[in-house]
Amino acid sequence: MAPGTAGSVAALPLALALMQLPLWGYGATVGGLFLLGGLAAKRAESFLGRRDHPSIVIDEVVGTLVALMGLKGLPMALAFFLFRAFDTAKPFPIRKLEGIGGGMGIMLDDLLAGAYARCAVAILFALRGSA
């Protein structure tokens, strides 16, 4: 399993645990992980001597958590797979965010991929409900 996918799969139990919190608590936790992850990713880059080393997966964890926020069942599964697709394909402007560099650059592209996935699921299920 590729490191990014492994990081996303590792986020699933955390997402299930966070779903016990109110939505604001889930969001606050994800925000805190984003900030801490950015700091950790920056230090890991320095330690590992490589920009966005494959072993840095906190960005996938945060992106997955964003994609799954407030979802259960089929929408949750779809959001997971859409996140992986957006994270891999990096549609505009996700790829540009990688160019920022440092810990925040590592984190931002996955944060946006997670937001794309979450929005896509919301749109798909809104359209499905109105059909």
C-alpha positions, -999 to +999 in steps of 0.1 A: +000+000+000+013+034-009+023+057+020-004+083+012-031+056+011-018+041+043-020+075+060-056+079+048-066+044+060-049+051+094-071+082+097-103+061+096-104+051+133-096+086+143-124+099+121-148+074+137-137+086+172-140+123+163-176+117+150-186+113+186-179+150+191-201+179+180-192+192+146-174+222+160-152+198+182-144+177+152-135+208+132-114+223+160-095+190+164-088+189+127-076+225+128-053+217+156-039+187+138-034+208+107-013+234+126+007+207+145+011+186+114+025+216+095+051+221+122+059+184+124+061+181+086+086+210+084+108+194+110+105+160+093+116+174+060+147+189+077+154+156+095+148+134+064+167+157+041+140+156+014+111+178+005+077+162+012+092+128+020+068+099+014+069+089+050+053+122+060+016+112+061+000+136+086-012+156+056-032+126+043-046+121+078-058+157+080-071+156+044-090+124+051-105+139+082-117+170+063-132+148+036-151+127+061-164+155+083-200+149+093-205+119+070-216+083+077-222+052+055-220+054+017-212+092+016-183+085+039-169+058+017-173+079-014-156+109+003-126+086+012-122+075-024-127+110-038-101+124-014-076+098-026-084+106-063-081+144-057-049+140-037-034+119-065-046+139-095-041+173-079-065+194-099-062+231-100-051+248-077-041+218-055-008+212-074+001+249-070-002+247-032+026+221-032+049+249-045+045+268-013+070+245+004+077+238+040+052+222+064+023+244+054+028+235+017+028+199+026-005+203+046-024+227+023-027+206-008-042+177+012-065+200+031-078+213-002-081+178-017-102+169+014-124+200+010-129+191-027-139+156-018-163+168+009-179+194-014-182+168-042-201+144-019-223+172-006-232+182-042-237+146-054-260+137-025-279+170-028-286+163-065-296+127-057-320+140-030-337+164-054-340+139-083 
